[in-house]
Amino acid sequence: MATRTRPAKKKSAKKKFIPNIVVFACNWCSYAGADNAGVNRIQHSPHFRVIRTMCSGRVTPAFVLKALKLGADAVLVSGCHFGDCHYIFGNYKAVEQFEKTKGLVKTLGLDLKRIRLEWVSAAEGGRWANLINEFVQQITELGPSPLNPKPTYE
């Protein structure tokens, strides 16, 4: 009679956290910068989802907090450089909104590194890719958001 042997147990490798990042990008510059990165095949992390807005100044604290509540580990708001906004003062409004957002995020006890405001023009596909890679790395090191009910692991 043949004896059965049990298969050797594999050592469980530590699972790598994959961040879920939401990006609010203005239609005229940042979204076009993301498109530029894609068209030019500039390698960057795929661990983000873009929501196109007409202007970064329209991104209220409620949008950012809802994204975090629905499972985002981090949120990036991106708009036109100062002086390039198609709505004249939209990016100044974005700064005001972002300051309010920072106060609310701090009140919730979340790390302020989980939210970010950046300026990217339509011609800056390389900058977009670098920004995304840097932010994804930063959030990967921070780990899942305490508000995220189902973090993703590889």
DSSP file (Angstrom, degrees, kcal/mol; ACC not computed):
  #  RESIDUE AA STRUCTURE BP1 BP2  ACC     N-H-->O    O-->H-N    N-H-->O    O-->H-N    TCO  KAPPA ALPHA  PHI   PSI    X-CA   Y-CA   Z-CA
    1    1 A M              0   0    0      0, 0.0     2,-0.2     0, 0.0     0, 0.0   0.000 360.0 360.0 360.0 131.2    0.0    0.0    0.0
    2    2 A A        -     0   0    0      1,-0.0     2,-0.4     0, 0.0     0, 0.0  -0.543 360.0-132.5 -79.5 140.4    1.4    3.4   -1.0
    3    3 A T        -     0   0    0     -2,-0.2     2,-0.4     1,-0.0    -1,-0.0  -0.734  16.8-130.5 -93.4 142.0    1.7    6.0    1.7
    4    4 A R        -     0   0    0     -2,-0.4     2,-0.4     0, 0.0    -1,-0.0  -0.716  16.7-156.1 -91.9 138.5    0.4    9.4    0.9
    5    5 A T        -     0   0    0     -2,-0.4     3,-0.0     3,-0.0     0, 0.0  -0.898  18.3-121.2-112.2 145.5    2.6   12.4    1.6
    6    6 A R        -     0   0    0     -2,-0.4     3,-0.1     1,-0.1     2,-0.0  -0.597  34.0-105.0 -81.8 142.3    1.2   15.8    2.2
    7    7 A P        -     0   0    0      0, 0.0    -1,-0.1     0, 0.0     2,-0.1  -0.372  44.0 -97.9 -64.7 145.8    2.3   18.6   -0.1
    8    8 A A        -     0   0    0      1,-0.1     2,-0.3    -3,-0.0    -3,-0.0  -0.383  40.3-113.6 -64.8 138.9    4.9   20.9    1.5
    9    9 A K        -     0   0    0     -3,-0.1     2,-0.3    -2,-0.1    -1,-0.1  -0.559  27.2-127.3 -75.9 134.9    3.3   24.1    2.8
   10   10 A K        -     0   0    0     -2,-0.3     2,-0.3     1,-0.1    -1,-0.1  -0.591  25.5-110.0 -78.8 141.2    4.3   27.2    0.9
   11   11 A K        -     0   0    0     -2,-0.3     2,-0.7     1,-0.1    -1,-0.1  -0.562  36.8-118.4 -68.5 130.0    5.7   30.0    3.0
   12   12 A S        -     0   0    0     -2,-0.3     2,-0.2     1,-0.0    -1,-0.1  -0.592  26.4-143.3 -77.0 117.2    3.1   32.7    3.0
   13   13 A A        -     0   0    0     -2,-0.7     2,-0.2     1,-0.1    -1,-0.0  -0.511  29.0 -97.6 -75.9 146.0    4.6   35.7    1.4
   14   14 A K        -     0   0    0     -2,-0.2     2,-0.2     1,-0.1    -1,-0.1  -0.471  42.9-119.8 -65.7 128.5    3.5   39.0    2.9
   15   15 A K        -     0   0    0     -2,-0.2     2,-0.4     1,-0.1    -1,-0.1  -0.472  22.9-126.7 -72.6 140.0    0.8   40.4    0.7
   16   16 A K        -     0   0    0     -2,-0.2   138,-3.0     1,-0.0     2,-0.3  -0.743  20.2-123.2 -91.0 131.2    1.5   43.8   -0.9
   17   17 A F  E     -A  153   0A   0     -2,-0.4   136,-0.2   136,-0.2   126,-0.1  -0.533  19.2-157.2 -72.2 133.4   -1.0   46.6   -0.4
   18   18 A I  E     -A  152   0A   0    134,-2.9   134,-0.6    -2,-0.3    -1,-0.0  -0.954  18.2-134.7-113.1 113.0   -2.4   48.1   -3.6
   19   19 A P        -     0   0    0      0, 0.0     2,-0.7     0, 0.0   121,-0.1  -0.309   2.2-143.0 -71.6 150.7   -3.7   51.6   -3.0
   20   20 A N        -     0   0    0     51,-0.2    53,-3.3   119,-0.1    54,-1.1  -0.934  28.7-177.9-110.7 104.0   -7.0   52.8   -4.3
   21   21 A I  E     -bc  48  74B   0     26,-0.7    28,-2.4    -2,-0.7     2,-0.5  -0.892  16.7-154.7-113.8 133.3   -6.4   56.5   -5.3
   22   22 A V  E     -bc  49  75B   0     52,-2.2    54,-2.6    -2,-0.4     2,-0.5  -0.902  10.0-162.9-105.0 132.2   -9.0   58.9   -6.7
   23   23 A V  E     -bc  50  76B   0     26,-3.2    28,-3.6    -2,-0.5     2,-0.7  -0.968   8.8-159.4-118.3 122.2   -7.8   61.8   -8.8
   24   24 A F  E     -bc  51  77B   0     52,-3.0    54,-3.1    -2,-0.5     2,-0.4  -0.904  23.5-176.7 -96.0 112.6  -10.0   64.8   -9.6
   25   25 A A  E     -bc  52  78B   0     26,-2.1    28,-2.8    -2,-0.7    54,-0.2  -0.932  26.4-118.8-118.3 132.9   -8.4   66.3  -12.7
   26   26 A C  E   > -b   53   0B   0     52,-1.9     5,-2.9    -2,-0.4     6,-0.4  -0.397  22.8-127.5 -67.7 145.6   -9.5   69.5  -14.4
   27   27 A N  T   5S+     0   0    0     26,-2.4     5,-0.3     1,-0.2    27,-0.1   0.847  99.6  48.2 -60.1 -40.0  -10.6   69.0  -18.0
   28   28 A W  T   5S+     0   0    0     26,-0.5    -1,-0.2     3,-0.1    94,-0.2   0.825 128.6   1.5 -82.5 -34.2   -8.4   71.7  -19.6
   29   29 A C  T  >5S+     0   0    0     92,-0.1     4,-2.5    49,-0.1     5,-0.2   0.749 127.6  40.7-119.7 -63.0   -4.9   71.0  -18.2
   30   30 A S  H  >5S+     0   0    0      2,-0.2     4,-2.3     1,-0.2     5,-0.2   0.907 117.6  46.6 -64.9 -43.7   -4.5   68.0  -15.8
   31   31 A Y  H  ><S+     0   0    0     -5,-2.9     4,-2.2     1,-0.2    -1,-0.2   0.909 114.6  48.9 -63.6 -39.7   -6.8   65.6  -17.6
   32   32 A A  H  > S+     0   0    0     -6,-0.4     4,-2.4    -5,-0.3    -2,-0.2   0.851 108.7  53.9 -66.8 -33.9   -5.0   66.6  -20.8
   33   33 A G  H  X S+     0   0    0     -4,-2.5     4,-2.1    87,-0.2    -2,-0.2   0.892 108.6  48.8 -65.1 -39.7   -1.7   66.0  -19.1
   34   34 A A  H  X S+     0   0    0     -4,-2.3     4,-1.9     2,-0.2    -2,-0.2   0.906 111.8  49.1 -64.5 -41.1   -2.8   62.5  -18.1
   35   35 A D  H  X S+     0   0    0     -4,-2.2     4,-3.1     1,-0.2     5,-0.2   0.895 108.0  54.4 -63.5 -40.6   -3.9   61.9  -21.7
   36   36 A N  H  X S+     0   0    0     -4,-2.4     4,-2.2     1,-0.2    -2,-0.2   0.904 106.7  51.3 -59.2 -43.3   -0.5   63.2  -22.9
   37   37 A A  H  <>S+     0   0    0     -4,-2.1     5,-2.8     1,-0.2    -1,-0.2   0.906 113.5  45.2 -61.8 -41.3    1.3   60.7  -20.6
   38   38 A G  H ><5S+     0   0    0     -4,-1.9     3,-1.4     3,-0.2    -2,-0.2   0.926 112.0  49.5 -68.4 -45.4   -0.9   57.9  -22.1
   39   39 A V  H 3<5S+     0   0    0     -4,-3.1    -2,-0.2     1,-0.3    -1,-0.2   0.876 114.1  46.2 -62.0 -38.1   -0.5   59.0  -25.7
   40   40 A N  T 3<5S-     0   0    0     -4,-2.2    -1,-0.3    -5,-0.2    -2,-0.2   0.360 111.1-124.6 -87.0   5.9    3.3   59.2  -25.3
   41   41 A R  T < 5 +     0   0    0     -3,-1.4     2,-0.6     1,-0.2    -3,-0.2   0.863  44.1 172.8  54.0  42.7    3.3   55.8  -23.5
   42   42 A I      < -     0   0    0     -5,-2.8    -1,-0.2    -6,-0.2     2,-0.1  -0.735  35.1-118.9 -82.2 120.5    5.0   57.2  -20.4
   43   43 A Q        +     0   0    0     -2,-0.6     2,-0.3    -5,-0.0    -1,-0.1  -0.374  48.6 150.6 -65.4 130.1    5.1   54.4  -17.9
   44   44 A H        -     0   0    0     -2,-0.1    86,-0.1    88,-0.1    85,-0.1  -0.981  49.7 -75.6-154.8 163.1    3.2   55.1  -14.7
   45   45 A S        -     0   0    0     84,-0.3     3,-0.1    -2,-0.3    88,-0.0  -0.223  26.7-150.6 -60.5 143.3    1.3   53.3  -12.0
   46   46 A P        +     0   0    0      0, 0.0     2,-1.5     0, 0.0    -1,-0.1   0.352  67.5 107.0 -93.1   6.4   -2.2   52.1  -12.8
   47   47 A H        +     0   0    0    -27,-0.1   -26,-0.7    85,-0.0     2,-0.3  -0.267  64.7  73.2 -88.0  52.5   -3.4   52.3   -9.2
   48   48 A F  E     -b   21   0B   0     -2,-1.5     2,-0.4   -28,-0.2   -26,-0.2  -0.982  62.9-143.3-154.2 159.4   -5.6   55.4   -9.6
   49   49 A R  E     -b   22   0B   0    -28,-2.4   -26,-3.2    -2,-0.3     2,-0.4  -0.998  18.9-141.2-128.5 130.8   -8.9   56.4  -11.1
   50   50 A V  E     -b   23   0B   0     -2,-0.4     2,-0.6   -28,-0.2   -26,-0.2  -0.769  10.3-166.9 -96.8 133.2   -9.5   59.8  -12.7
   51   51 A I  E     -b   24   0B   0    -28,-3.6   -26,-2.1    -2,-0.4     2,-0.4  -0.979  21.4-139.6-113.6 116.5  -12.6   61.8  -12.3
   52   52 A R  E     -b   25   0B   0     -2,-0.6     2,-0.3   -28,-0.2   -26,-0.2  -0.632  23.6-178.9 -81.1 127.4  -12.7   64.6  -14.9
   53   53 A T  E     -b   26   0B   0    -28,-2.8   -26,-2.4    -2,-0.4   -22,-0.2  -0.868  36.0-124.5-118.3 156.7  -14.0   67.9  -13.6
   54   54 A M  S    S+     0   0    0     -2,-0.3   -26,-0.5     1,-0.3     2,-0.3   0.850  95.8   5.5 -68.9 -31.6  -14.4   71.1  -15.5
   55   55 A C    >   -     0   0    0    -29,-0.1     3,-1.7   -28,-0.1    -1,-0.3  -0.989  62.5-131.3-153.3 141.7  -12.2   73.0  -13.0
   56   56 A S  G >  S+     0   0    0     -2,-0.3     3,-1.5     1,-0.3    35,-0.1   0.769 106.9  69.0 -63.2 -24.3  -10.2   72.0   -9.9
   57   57 A G  G 3  S+     0   0    0      1,-0.3    -1,-0.3    -3,-0.0    34,-0.1   0.653  90.5  62.2 -68.1 -14.9  -12.0   74.9   -8.1
   58   58 A R  G <  S+     0   0    0     -3,-1.7     2,-1.0     2,-0.1    -1,-0.3   0.508  75.9 102.3 -87.4  -5.3  -15.2   72.9   -8.3
   59   59 A V    <   -     0   0    0     -3,-1.5   -35,-0.0    -4,-0.2    -1,-0.0  -0.693  59.4-168.1 -83.9 103.6  -13.8   70.1   -6.1
   60   60 A T    >>  -     0   0    0     -2,-1.0     4,-1.5     1,-0.1     3,-0.7  -0.394  37.2-104.7 -87.2 165.2  -15.4   70.7   -2.7
   61   61 A P  H 3> S+     0   0    0      0, 0.0     4,-2.9     0, 0.0     5,-0.2   0.844 120.2  63.8 -56.2 -32.1  -14.4   69.0    0.5
   62   62 A A  H 3> S+     0   0    0      1,-0.2     4,-2.2     2,-0.2     5,-0.2   0.881 100.1  51.2 -61.3 -38.1  -17.6   66.9    0.2
   63   63 A F  H <> S+     0   0    0     -3,-0.7     4,-2.1     2,-0.2    -1,-0.2   0.935 113.1  44.5 -63.0 -46.1  -16.2   65.3   -3.0
   64   64 A V  H  X S+     0   0    0     -4,-1.5     4,-2.2     1,-0.2    -2,-0.2   0.929 114.6  47.9 -65.8 -46.2  -12.9   64.4   -1.3
   65   65 A L  H  X S+     0   0    0     -4,-2.9     4,-2.5     1,-0.2    -1,-0.2   0.868 110.8  51.8 -65.2 -35.9  -14.6   63.1    1.9
   66   66 A K  H  X S+     0   0    0     -4,-2.2     4,-2.3    -5,-0.2    -1,-0.2   0.906 108.1  51.7 -66.9 -40.1  -17.1   61.0   -0.1
   67   67 A A  H  <>S+     0   0    0     -4,-2.1     5,-2.5     1,-0.2    -2,-0.2   0.927 112.7  45.6 -60.5 -44.0  -14.2   59.4   -2.1
   68   68 A L  H ><5S+     0   0    0     -4,-2.2     3,-1.2     1,-0.2    -2,-0.2   0.900 112.3  51.2 -65.4 -40.4  -12.5   58.5    1.2
   69   69 A K  H 3<5S+     0   0    0     -4,-2.5    -1,-0.2     1,-0.2    -2,-0.2   0.858 106.6  54.8 -64.0 -35.8  -15.7   57.3    2.7
   70   70 A L  T 3<5S-     0   0    0     -4,-2.3    -1,-0.2    -5,-0.1    -2,-0.2   0.363 134.3 -79.7 -85.0   6.9  -16.4   55.0   -0.3
   71   71 A G  T < 5S+     0   0    0     -3,-1.2    -3,-0.2     1,-0.3     2,-0.2   0.478  77.8 144.7 117.0   1.7  -13.0   53.3    0.0
   72   72 A A      < -     0   0    0     -5,-2.5    -1,-0.3    -6,-0.2   -51,-0.2  -0.524  36.4-156.3 -71.0 138.9  -10.3   55.5   -1.5
   73   73 A D  S    S-     0   0    0    -53,-3.3     2,-0.3     1,-0.3   -52,-0.2   0.683  77.2  -0.9 -84.7 -20.2   -7.0   55.3    0.3
   74   74 A A  E     -c   21   0B   0    -54,-1.1   -52,-2.2    -7,-0.1     2,-0.4  -0.981  63.1-141.4-162.6 161.1   -6.0   58.8   -0.9
   75   75 A V  E     -cd  22 115B   0     39,-2.7    41,-1.7    -2,-0.3     2,-0.5  -0.998   8.2-165.3-135.3 133.1   -7.3   61.6   -3.1
   76   76 A L  E     -cd  23 116B   0    -54,-2.6   -52,-3.0    -2,-0.4     2,-0.5  -0.971   3.9-162.6-116.1 129.4   -5.3   63.9   -5.5
   77   77 A V  E     -cd  24 117B   0     39,-3.1    41,-2.6    -2,-0.5     2,-0.4  -0.958  15.4-177.2-109.7 127.8   -6.8   67.1   -6.8
   78   78 A S  E     +cd  25 118B   0    -54,-3.1   -52,-1.9    -2,-0.5    41,-0.2  -0.985   9.0 153.4-133.1 136.0   -5.0   68.4   -9.9
   79   79 A G  E     - d   0 119B   0     39,-2.1    41,-2.3    -2,-0.4     3,-0.1  -0.732  43.9 -56.3-142.9-169.8   -5.6   71.6  -11.9
   80   80 A C        -     0   0    0     -2,-0.2     5,-0.1    39,-0.2    41,-0.1  -0.320  59.1 -97.9 -72.3 155.5   -4.1   74.2  -14.1
   81   81 A H    >   -     0   0    0      1,-0.1     3,-2.3     3,-0.1     4,-0.4  -0.369  56.2 -80.5 -66.5 155.1   -1.0   76.2  -13.2
   82   82 A F  T 3  S+     0   0    0      1,-0.3    -1,-0.1     2,-0.2     7,-0.1  -0.357 121.9  23.6 -58.7 134.7   -1.8   79.7  -11.8
   83   83 A G  T 3  S+     0   0    0      5,-0.4    -1,-0.3    -3,-0.1    -2,-0.1   0.256 111.4  75.5  91.0 -11.7   -2.4   82.1  -14.6
   84   84 A D    <   +     0   0    0     -3,-2.3    -2,-0.2     3,-0.0     2,-0.1   0.415  60.2 126.5-109.1  -0.6   -3.5   79.3  -17.0
   85   85 A C    >   -     0   0    0     -4,-0.4     3,-1.5     3,-0.4   -30,-0.1  -0.373  55.2-145.9 -66.0 131.6   -6.9   78.5  -15.6
   86   86 A H  T 3  S+     0   0    0      1,-0.3    -1,-0.2    -2,-0.1     3,-0.1   0.665 103.2  51.6 -69.1 -16.0   -9.7   78.7  -18.3
   87   87 A Y  T 3  S-     0   0    0      1,-0.1     2,-2.5     0, 0.0    -1,-0.3   0.014 108.2-128.4-109.7  25.8  -12.0   80.0  -15.6
   88   88 A I  S <  S+     0   0    0     -3,-1.5    -5,-0.4     1,-0.2    -3,-0.4  -0.361  95.1  23.3  67.5 -67.4   -9.5   82.8  -14.6
   89   89 A F  S  > S+     0   0    0     -2,-2.5     4,-1.9     1,-0.1     3,-0.4   0.138  84.9 114.9-116.6  19.8   -9.4   82.2  -10.8
   90   90 A G  H  > S+     0   0    0      1,-0.2     4,-2.0     2,-0.2    -1,-0.1   0.875  77.7  50.7 -59.8 -40.3  -10.5   78.5  -10.6
   91   91 A N  H  > S+     0   0    0      2,-0.2     4,-1.6     1,-0.2    -1,-0.2   0.801 107.3  54.2 -72.9 -25.4   -7.2   77.3   -9.2
   92   92 A Y  H  > S+     0   0    0     -3,-0.4     4,-1.8     2,-0.2    -1,-0.2   0.886 109.1  49.1 -68.4 -38.5   -7.2   80.0   -6.5
   93   93 A K  H  X S+     0   0    0     -4,-1.9     4,-2.7     1,-0.2    -2,-0.2   0.868 106.4  57.1 -64.8 -37.0  -10.6   78.7   -5.5
   94   94 A A  H  X S+     0   0    0     -4,-2.0     4,-2.7     1,-0.2    -2,-0.2   0.892 104.5  51.6 -61.3 -39.9   -9.1   75.1   -5.5
   95   95 A V  H  X S+     0   0    0     -4,-1.6     4,-2.2     2,-0.2    -1,-0.2   0.927 110.5  48.4 -63.2 -44.3   -6.6   76.3   -2.9
   96   96 A E  H  X S+     0   0    0     -4,-1.8     4,-1.7     1,-0.2    -2,-0.2   0.940 114.0  46.1 -59.7 -47.8   -9.4   77.7   -0.7
   97   97 A Q  H  X S+     0   0    0     -4,-2.7     4,-2.3     1,-0.2    -2,-0.2   0.889 111.4  52.5 -62.4 -39.6  -11.4   74.4   -1.0
   98   98 A F  H  X S+     0   0    0     -4,-2.7     4,-2.7     1,-0.2    -1,-0.2   0.870 105.1  54.4 -68.2 -36.0   -8.3   72.3   -0.4
   99   99 A E  H  X S+     0   0    0     -4,-2.2     4,-1.7     2,-0.2    -1,-0.2   0.908 109.9  47.5 -62.8 -41.0   -7.5   74.3    2.8
  100  100 A K  H  X S+     0   0    0     -4,-1.7     4,-1.9     2,-0.2    -2,-0.2   0.914 111.3  51.7 -62.6 -42.7  -11.0   73.5    4.1
  101  101 A T  H  X S+     0   0    0     -4,-2.3     4,-2.8     1,-0.2     5,-0.2   0.910 105.9  53.9 -61.7 -43.7  -10.5   69.9    3.1
  102  102 A K  H  X S+     0   0    0     -4,-2.7     4,-2.4     1,-0.2    -1,-0.2   0.905 107.4  51.7 -58.9 -41.7   -7.3   69.6    5.0
  103  103 A G  H  X S+     0   0    0     -4,-1.7     4,-2.0     1,-0.2    -1,-0.2   0.905 112.4  45.1 -61.3 -42.2   -9.0   70.9    8.1
  104  104 A L  H  X S+     0   0    0     -4,-1.9     4,-1.9     2,-0.2    -2,-0.2   0.897 112.6  50.2 -69.8 -40.6  -11.7   68.3    7.9
  105  105 A V  H  <>S+     0   0    0     -4,-2.8     5,-2.0     1,-0.2     4,-0.5   0.902 111.4  49.4 -64.5 -40.3   -9.3   65.5    7.1
  106  106 A K  H ><5S+     0   0    0     -4,-2.4     3,-1.2    -5,-0.2    -1,-0.2   0.899 108.3  53.5 -64.3 -40.8   -7.2   66.5   10.1
  107  107 A T  H 3<5S+     0   0    0     -4,-2.0    -1,-0.2     1,-0.3    -2,-0.2   0.856 104.9  55.1 -62.2 -35.3  -10.4   66.5   12.3
  108  108 A L  T 3<5S-     0   0    0     -4,-1.9    -1,-0.3    -5,-0.1    -2,-0.2   0.606 117.4-116.3 -73.1 -10.7  -11.2   63.0   11.2
  109  109 A G  T < 5 +     0   0    0     -3,-1.2     2,-0.2    -4,-0.5    -3,-0.2   0.630  66.7 141.9  85.4  13.8   -7.7   61.9   12.4
  110  110 A L      < -     0   0    0     -5,-2.0    -1,-0.3     1,-0.1     2,-0.3  -0.588  60.9 -99.4 -87.5 152.4   -6.5   60.9    8.9
  111  111 A D    >   -     0   0    0     -2,-0.2     3,-2.0     1,-0.1     4,-0.1  -0.524  24.5-136.5 -68.3 130.7   -2.9   61.6    7.8
  112  112 A L  G >  S+     0   0    0      1,-0.3     3,-1.4    -2,-0.3    -1,-0.1   0.641  98.6  77.1 -66.0 -13.2   -2.8   64.7    5.7
  113  113 A K  G 3  S+     0   0    0      1,-0.2    -1,-0.3    25,-0.1    29,-0.1   0.623  79.8  72.8 -69.5 -10.7   -0.4   62.8    3.3
  114  114 A R  G <  S+     0   0    0     -3,-2.0   -39,-2.7   -40,-0.1     2,-0.4   0.583  97.0  51.8 -80.9 -10.0   -3.6   61.1    2.0
  115  115 A I  E <   +d   75   0B   0     -3,-1.4     2,-0.3   -41,-0.2   -39,-0.2  -0.955  67.2 176.7-126.5 149.4   -4.7   64.2    0.2
  116  116 A R  E     -d   76   0B   0    -41,-1.7   -39,-3.1    -2,-0.4     2,-0.4  -0.999  20.6-153.0-153.1 145.8   -2.8   66.3   -2.2
  117  117 A L  E     +d   77   0B   0     -2,-0.3     2,-0.3   -41,-0.2   -39,-0.2  -0.990  27.4 166.9-121.9 125.3   -3.2   69.3   -4.5
  118  118 A E  E     -d   78   0B   0    -41,-2.6   -39,-2.1    -2,-0.4     2,-0.5  -0.937  30.1-133.4-138.7 158.7   -1.0   69.6   -7.6
  119  119 A W  E     +d   79   0B   0     -2,-0.3     2,-0.4   -41,-0.2   -39,-0.2  -0.961  27.4 168.8-115.6 126.2   -0.8   71.6  -10.8
  120  120 A V        -     0   0    0    -41,-2.3   -87,-0.2    -2,-0.5   -88,-0.1  -0.994  19.8-147.1-138.1 128.4   -0.2   69.9  -14.1
  121  121 A S    >   -     0   0    0     -2,-0.4     3,-1.6   -41,-0.1     7,-0.1  -0.431  32.5-103.7 -89.8 169.6   -0.5   71.4  -17.6
  122  122 A A  T 3  S+     0   0    0      1,-0.3   -86,-0.2   -94,-0.2     3,-0.2   0.778 121.1  52.7 -62.4 -27.6   -1.6   69.7  -20.8
  123  123 A A  T 3  S+     0   0    0      1,-0.2     2,-0.7     2,-0.1     3,-0.3   0.462  88.9  85.1 -87.8  -1.4    2.0   69.5  -22.0
  124  124 A E    <>  +     0   0    0     -3,-1.6     4,-2.4     1,-0.2    -1,-0.2  -0.379  39.2 139.7-103.2  56.0    3.3   67.9  -18.8
  125  125 A G  H  > S+     0   0    0     -2,-0.7     4,-2.3     1,-0.2    -1,-0.2   0.889  76.7  51.3 -61.6 -39.3    2.7   64.2  -19.4
  126  126 A G  H  > S+     0   0    0     -3,-0.3     4,-2.4     2,-0.2    -1,-0.2   0.900 109.7  49.0 -64.5 -41.2    6.1   63.3  -17.9
  127  127 A R  H  > S+     0   0    0      2,-0.2     4,-2.8     1,-0.2    -2,-0.2   0.908 109.8  53.0 -64.4 -41.1    5.3   65.4  -14.8
  128  128 A W  H  X S+     0   0    0     -4,-2.4     4,-2.8     2,-0.2     5,-0.2   0.945 110.2  47.1 -57.5 -49.9    1.9   63.7  -14.5
  129  129 A A  H  X S+     0   0    0     -4,-2.3     4,-2.6     1,-0.2   -84,-0.3   0.915 113.8  47.3 -60.8 -44.5    3.5   60.2  -14.7
  130  130 A N  H  X S+     0   0    0     -4,-2.4     4,-2.5     2,-0.2    -1,-0.2   0.908 112.2  50.4 -63.2 -42.0    6.1   61.2  -12.0
  131  131 A L  H  X S+     0   0    0     -4,-2.8     4,-2.6     2,-0.2     5,-0.2   0.928 112.2  46.5 -61.7 -46.9    3.5   62.7   -9.8
  132  132 A I  H  X S+     0   0    0     -4,-2.8     4,-2.8     2,-0.2     5,-0.3   0.938 113.4  48.4 -62.5 -47.6    1.3   59.6  -10.0
  133  133 A N  H  X S+     0   0    0     -4,-2.6     4,-2.1    -5,-0.2    -2,-0.2   0.915 113.7  47.1 -59.7 -43.7    4.2   57.2   -9.4
  134  134 A E  H  X S+     0   0    0     -4,-2.5     4,-2.3    -5,-0.2    -1,-0.2   0.918 114.2  46.4 -64.4 -44.4    5.4   59.3   -6.4
  135  135 A F  H  X S+     0   0    0     -4,-2.6     4,-2.4     2,-0.2     5,-0.2   0.908 111.7  50.4 -68.0 -41.7    1.9   59.5   -4.9
  136  136 A V  H  X S+     0   0    0     -4,-2.8     4,-2.4    -5,-0.2    -1,-0.2   0.918 111.9  48.8 -61.2 -42.8    1.1   55.8   -5.3
  137  137 A Q  H  X S+     0   0    0     -4,-2.1     4,-2.1    -5,-0.3    -2,-0.2   0.920 110.8  50.7 -61.9 -44.2    4.5   55.0   -3.6
  138  138 A Q  H  X S+     0   0    0     -4,-2.3     4,-1.5     1,-0.2    -2,-0.2   0.908 113.8  43.7 -60.7 -44.2    3.7   57.4   -0.7
  139  139 A I  H  X S+     0   0    0     -4,-2.4     4,-2.0     2,-0.2    -1,-0.2   0.847 109.1  57.2 -73.8 -33.6    0.3   55.9   -0.1
  140  140 A T  H  < S+     0   0    0     -4,-2.4    -1,-0.2    -5,-0.2    -2,-0.2   0.914 109.0  47.0 -60.0 -42.1    1.6   52.3   -0.5
  141  141 A E  H  < S+     0   0    0     -4,-2.1    -2,-0.2     1,-0.2    -1,-0.2   0.846 110.7  52.0 -68.5 -34.2    4.0   53.0    2.3
  142  142 A L  H  < S-     0   0    0     -4,-1.5    -1,-0.2     1,-0.2    -2,-0.2   0.831 104.1-145.8 -69.8 -31.9    1.3   54.6    4.4
  143  143 A G     <  -     0   0    0     -4,-2.0    -1,-0.2    -5,-0.1    -2,-0.1  -0.346  40.8 -18.7  91.0-176.9   -0.9   51.5    4.0
  144  144 A P  S    S-     0   0    0      0, 0.0   -72,-0.1     0, 0.0   -71,-0.1  -0.241  73.1-103.6 -65.2 149.5   -4.7   51.3    3.7
  145  145 A S    >   -     0   0    0    -74,-0.2     3,-1.3     1,-0.1   -71,-0.1  -0.456  22.6-127.4 -67.4 141.7   -6.9   54.2    4.9
  146  146 A P  T 3  S+     0   0    0      0, 0.0    -1,-0.1     0, 0.0   -73,-0.1   0.723 112.3  55.1 -63.3 -17.9   -8.6   53.5    8.3
  147  147 A L  T 3  S+     0   0    0    -75,-0.1   -75,-0.1   -74,-0.1   -74,-0.1   0.619  82.6 100.9 -87.5 -13.7  -11.8   54.4    6.5
  148  148 A N    <   -     0   0    0     -3,-1.3   -78,-0.1     1,-0.2   -79,-0.1  -0.622  54.2-167.2 -78.2 113.6  -11.4   51.8    3.7
  149  149 A P  S    S+     0   0    0      0, 0.0    -1,-0.2     0, 0.0   -79,-0.0   0.788  81.6  28.9 -72.3 -26.2  -13.5   48.8    4.6
  150  150 A K  S    S-     0   0    0    -79,-0.1    -2,-0.0     2,-0.0     0, 0.0  -0.648  77.0-167.0-136.4  78.5  -12.0   46.5    2.0
  151  151 A P        -     0   0    0      0, 0.0     2,-0.4     0, 0.0   -79,-0.0  -0.304  23.8-119.5 -64.4 152.5   -8.3   47.3    1.3
  152  152 A T  E     -A   18   0A   0   -134,-0.6  -134,-2.9     2,-0.0     2,-0.4  -0.796  29.6-174.4 -98.4 132.7   -6.8   45.6   -1.8
  153  153 A Y  E      A   17   0A   0     -2,-0.4  -136,-0.2  -136,-0.2  -138,-0.0  -0.948 360.0 360.0-125.6 148.3   -3.8   43.3   -1.5
  154  154 A E              0   0    0   -138,-3.0  -137,-0.1    -2,-0.4    -1,-0.1   0.427 360.0 360.0 -82.8 360.0   -1.8   41.6   -4.2
